[in-house]
Amino acid sequence: MELPEALPLGELAAAFAALPVFPLFDTAYFIVSVLYLKYEPGAVEMSRRSPFASWLCAMLHCFGSYILAALLLGEAPLEHFSHNSSVILATAVWYLIFFCPMNLFYKCVSFLPVKLIFVAMKEVVRVRKIAAGVHHAHHLYHHGWFVMMATGWVKGSGVALMSNFEQLLRGVWKPETNEILHMSFPTKASLYGTVLFTLQQTHWLPISEANLIFFFTMFMIVCKVFMTATHSHASPFTPLENLICPVLFGSVSSGHPGHHYDHHGASHEVSHPPPPPAKSKEELNEGTRKRKAKKAE
């Protein structure tokens, strides 16, 4: 028996999964995405100096996940831009946040209680995108588990995964900020979530898609709202990762005395000057005779 029939929340979950995300939830998604762009150092100056570059960065923040998923599946990366209403709505949000007189719109949407509502609504869209990405990849590659997981992952966190390219549009190059090397909470959560949705899609997880969308969305909303309200960057997955990762993958070596590592990661012995060779008995006697002769002189 599947869990949905046993849960009293089954009907609520089905109704929640059927909620349309456009235009209300999509608007919240665009607002939070463009807000994060405005928080970037130099983003405001760039919008005055090059409005077109600023608009391109905003579109990547709003639609980057669709572009990256389309590239993975061999589809047209600009296909989502055929939805004129979504592009016009995202453009209107970008213009109001960056160019509204006296920054009124920005001040309203960045007011913390209001922002928390938009953050919660954005997570609704994120989970829907993960589920839709897995479902679409399952339709194209029925047994391609890794294709489903990759598509769902980039649908949920494509903007973060494209952050280095977006930085290039702003004239910034920071390869050390690669999202693969330093995963943020949304990227990790999207990865774990896409695994769950893949297992559900392939009938390895006995739960309906509607229930999984509902419960995973509630989890994401609680975590993101709490992290935003407390200005915290700590991931709720950290305690579990600290427990499991050392067992499965080993711990990071703290180094050993007498060794150092170069920039290629190769280990080398620290070179010490060799000790002077031991003097023979004859050499010692010769040195003693020379010292005595010097004293006599």
C-alpha positions in Angstrom: 0.0 0.0 0.0 1.3 3.4 -0.9 1.7 6.1 1.8 -0.8 8.5 0.1 -3.8 6.3 0.9 -2.7 6.0 4.5 -2.0 9.7 5.1 -4.9 12.1 6.0 -2.9 14.9 4.1 -3.2 13.1 0.8 -6.0 15.3 -0.5 -4.3 18.5 0.7 -1.0 17.4 -1.0 -2.9 16.7 -4.2 -4.5 20.2 -4.1 -1.2 21.8 -3.3 0.6 20.0 -6.2 -2.2 21.2 -8.6 -1.7 24.9 -7.6 -0.6 27.0 -10.7 2.8 28.7 -10.2 2.2 31.4 -12.7 1.9 34.3 -12.2 1.9 34.6 -8.3 4.6 32.1 -7.4 6.7 32.9 -10.4 6.6 36.6 -9.5 8.0 35.8 -6.0 10.7 33.6 -7.7 11.7 36.5 -9.9 11.8 39.0 -7.1 14.0 36.9 -4.9 16.3 36.0 -7.8 16.8 39.6 -8.8 17.2 40.7 -5.2 20.2 38.3 -4.9 21.6 39.8 -8.1 21.3 43.3 -6.6 23.2 42.1 -3.5 26.2 41.2 -5.6 29.1 43.8 -5.3 29.0 46.2 -8.2 25.6 45.1 -9.6 24.0 48.5 -9.1 26.9 50.3 -10.7 26.8 47.9 -13.6 23.0 48.5 -14.1 23.8 52.2 -14.6 26.8 51.7 -16.8 25.4 48.8 -18.9 21.7 48.2 -18.4 21.7 45.4 -21.1 24.4 43.4 -19.3 22.4 43.9 -16.1 19.2 42.6 -17.8 21.1 39.6 -19.2 22.3 38.7 -15.7 18.8 39.1 -14.3 17.4 36.7 -17.0 20.1 34.2 -16.1 19.1 34.4 -12.5 15.4 33.9 -13.5 15.7 31.3 -16.3 19.3 29.9 -15.9 17.9 26.5 -14.7 15.8 26.1 -17.9 18.7 27.0 -20.1 21.1 24.6 -18.5 18.5 21.7 -18.5 17.8 22.3 -22.2 21.5 22.1 -23.0 21.8 18.8 -21.1 18.8 17.3 -22.9 19.9 18.6 -26.4 17.0 21.0 -26.7 16.9 24.7 -27.7 18.4 26.7 -24.8 16.2 29.7 -25.6 13.0 27.7 -25.8 11.7 29.1 -22.4 12.1 32.6 -23.7 9.2 31.9 -26.1 7.0 32.3 -23.1 6.5 36.1 -23.5 4.5 36.6 -20.4 7.2 35.1 -18.2 10.0 37.1 -19.8 8.0 40.4 -19.6 7.2 39.7 -15.9 10.8 39.0 -15.1 11.9 42.1 -17.0 9.4 44.2 -15.1 10.7 42.9 -11.8 14.3 43.6 -12.8 13.4 47.2 -13.8 11.4 47.9 -10.6 14.2 46.6 -8.4 17.0 48.4 -10.1 15.3 51.6 -11.4 12.2 52.3 -9.4 12.3 56.0 -8.2 13.7 56.4 -4.7 14.2 52.6 -4.6 10.6 52.2 -3.3 10.0 48.8 -4.8 13.3 47.4 -3.6 12.7 48.7 -0.1 9.3 47.1 0.0 10.3 43.6 -1.2 13.5 43.5 0.8 11.7 44.3 4.1 12.3 41.2 6.0 8.7 40.0 6.8 7.8 40.5 3.2 11.0 39.0 1.9 10.4 35.8 4.0 7.0 35.3 2.2 8.7 35.6 -1.2 11.4 33.2 -0.1 8.8 30.6 0.9 7.0 31.1 -2.4 10.3 30.7 -4.3 10.9 27.3 -2.7 7.5 26.2 -4.0 8.6 26.9 -7.5 12.0 25.3 -6.9 10.5 22.0 -5.9 8.1 22.0 -8.8 11.0 22.6 -11.2 12.9 19.6 -9.7 9.8 17.4 -10.1 9.1 18.6 -13.6 12.8 18.1 -14.6 12.8 14.5 -13.4 9.5 13.8 -15.0 10.6 15.3 -18.4 13.9 13.4 -18.4 12.0 10.1 -17.4 9.8 10.6 -20.5 12.9 11.0 -22.8 15.2 8.4 -21.1 12.9 5.9 -19.3 15.8 4.0 -17.6 18.3 6.8 -17.4 18.5 7.4 -13.7 21.5 9.7 -13.9 19.9 11.7 -16.7 16.9 12.2 -14.5 19.0 13.2 -11.5 21.1 15.6 -13.5 18.1 17.3 -15.1 16.2 17.7 -11.8 19.4 19.0 -10.1 20.0 21.7 -12.7 16.3 22.6 -12.7 16.5 23.2 -9.0 19.9 25.0 -8.8 20.8 25.9 -12.4 21.4 29.5 -11.5 24.0 28.7 -8.8 25.7 26.2 -11.2 25.9 28.9 -13.8 27.2 31.5 -11.4 30.7 31.7 -12.9 29.3 32.4 -16.3 27.0 35.0 -14.9 30.0 36.6 -13.1 31.7 36.9 -16.5 28.8 39.0 -17.8 29.5 41.3 -14.8 33.2 41.4 -15.6 34.1 39.3 -12.6 36.1 36.1 -12.6 36.2 34.1 -9.4 36.8 30.4 -10.2 37.3 29.7 -6.5 33.6 30.3 -6.0 32.6 27.3 -8.2 29.4 25.9 -6.8 30.5 22.4 -7.3 33.4 22.9 -4.9 31.4 24.9 -2.4 27.8 23.8 -2.5 25.3 26.1 -0.9 22.2 24.7 0.8 19.8 25.1 -2.2 22.3 23.2 -4.4 22.7 20.4 -1.9 19.0 20.3 -1.2 18.2 20.2 -5.0 20.6 17.3 -5.4 19.1 15.3 -2.5 15.6 16.2 -3.7 16.2 15.1 -7.3 17.4 11.7 -5.9 14.1 11.3 -4.1 12.1 12.3 -7.1 14.0 9.9 -9.3 13.4 7.1 -6.9 9.7 8.0 -6.8 9.5 8.3 -10.6 11.1 4.8 -11.0 8.7 3.3 -8.4 11.5 2.6 -5.9 10.0 5.1 -3.4 6.4 4.1 -2.3 4.9 7.6 -2.3 3.0 9.6 -4.8 4.5 12.6 -6.6 2.0 15.0 -5.0 2.8 13.9 -1.5 6.6 14.1 -2.2 6.2 17.6 -3.6 4.2 18.6 -0.6 6.5 17.3 2.1 9.8 18.3 0.4 8.4 21.8 -0.2 7.5 22.1 3.4 11.0 21.0 4.3 12.6 23.6 1.9 10.3 26.4 3.1 11.1 25.8 6.8 14.9 25.6 6.2 15.1 28.6 3.8 12.8 30.9 5.9 14.8 30.1 9.0 18.1 30.6 7.4 17.0 33.9 5.8 15.4 35.2 9.0 18.6 34.4 11.0 21.0 35.4 8.2 22.6 32.0 8.6 24.6 30.1 6.0 24.8 26.8 8.0 23.4 23.9 6.2 21.0 21.6 8.1 22.7 18.7 6.3 26.0 19.4 8.0 25.6 17.2 11.1 24.6 14.2 9.0 27.4 14.8 6.5 30.0 15.1 9.2 28.8 11.7 10.5 28.6 9.8 7.2 31.3 11.4 5.0 34.4 10.4 7.1 33.1 6.8 7.1 32.5 6.6 3.4 35.1 8.9 2.0 37.7 9.3 4.8 38.6 12.5 6.6 40.8 15.3 5.3 44.4 14.7 6.1 45.9 17.3 8.5 49.4 16.8 7.1 52.5 15.1 8.6 55.6 16.7 9.9 58.4 16.7 7.4 56.1 16.9 4.4 54.7 19.7 2.3 52.4 19.9 -0.7 52.9 21.9 -3.8 50.1 23.5 -5.9 49.6 20.2 -7.8 48.9 18.3 -4.6 52.1 16.2 -4.8 53.8 15.3 -1.6 57.5 16.0 -1.1 60.0 15.4 1.6 61.2 18.6 3.3 64.9 18.8 2.3 67.4 19.1 5.1 71.2 19.6 4.5 73.0 16.3 4.8 75.1 15.9 8.0 78.8 16.3 7.6 80.7 13.0 7.1 82.3 11.6 10.1 86.1 12.2 10.3 88.4 9.3 10.4 91.0 8.7 13.2 93.9 9.8 11.0 92.2 13.1 10.2 91.5 13.8 13.9 95.1 13.1 14.8 96.3 15.4 12.0 94.0 18.2 13.2 95.4 17.8 16.8 99.0 18.1 15.5 98.2 21.2 13.6 96.6 22.9 16.6 99.6 22.0 18.8 102.1 23.4 16.2 100.0 26.6 16.0 100.2 27.1 19.7 103.9 26.5 19.7 104.4 29.3 17.1 
